[in-house]
Amino acid sequence: MWDNIGGWIIIIVVALVLFGGAKKIPDFARNLGRATGEFKRGQVELETELKKAMYTTPEAPSERPKVNYAEAAKNLGIDPANKTDEQLSQEISDKLKPNVK
């Protein structure tokens, strides 16, 4: 009897009749129906959000803007001729470091 839902429903109905009277059964049923409906709406909303998240493509990560090392070097008074971006980057950082003595 305790393995199925029917046995539990009988116990709940008997408890409601004993403690709340027969007038409380319709209120209990109405509230149970509202709670069930609210639960189902929440479940549908959650499923919708999950599907939307699964099937939308993630945004491309924002790339850092390209640095024009030759132009930056010229502005700092460094000759950029025949130098790679790495060399220019190193010279620019050396030029921008404060001279600590």
N, C-alpha and C positions, 0 to 999 in steps of 0.2 A: 504494500500500500504506500510506503514512503518513497518508493523508487520513481513513481510517476508524478506528474504535475497535478493530476486529479485529486490525489490524496491531500496535497498541500492546499489546494483550493477549498476543499471541504473544511479543513482545519481553520483556515482564515475566515471563512463565512461563519462558522460556529463561534469563533472568537469575537467577531464583529457583532453578532447577535447578542452574545453574553455581555460584552463590555460597552457597546455603543447603541444597542437597540437596532431594530429592523430599519429605522429611518436613516441610519448612517450608511447602509449598504449602497444605495444609489450614489451618494456623495463619494464614497470610496471608489466605486466603479468609474465615475466620471473623472476623478482625479487620476486614477490609474490609466485611463484612456488618454488623458492629456499628457501625462508623463511619457507614455509610450510614443505618442505622436511627436513630441519634442525630441525624444531620443532618436527616432527615425529621421527627422529633419536634420539633426546634427550629424548623423551618420552619412546622409546623402551629401551634405555640404562638405564634410571631410573627404569623402570619396572624390567629389568634384575638384577640390583643391589639390588632392594628390595626383589625379589624372592631369590636371593643368600643369603641375610642376614636372611631371614625368615627360610630357610631350612638348614642352616648350624648350627651345634651345637656349642655353645659357648665354648671357651677354659676353662678348669678346672682352678679354681683360684689356684695360686701357694701357696702351703702350706709352713709354716715356718718350717725350719728343726728342728727335734727333738733334744732337749738338753739332753745330758747325764749328769744328775746332780751328779751322784755318782762319775764319773770320774773328773768332775770339782771340786767337794768337796775334793777329794783326792789331786788334784793339789794345792789346797789352804791350805792343812793341816787340813782338817775337816774330822772326822771319819764318813763315810756314813752308818755305820751298823745300821740296824733296824730303818731307818728314811724314811719317805715318800718324794716324789719329792717336795711337798710343803714345808716341813720342811727344806730340803736341799736348796731349792731356797731361803728361808728366811735367813738361816745361811750364804749362799754365798753372798747375798746382804748386810747383816750386816758386813761381813768380808771386802767387797769391799768399804763400805762407809768410807770416810775419818773421822778420829777422830778430830772433831772440838771442841775446848775448849774455 
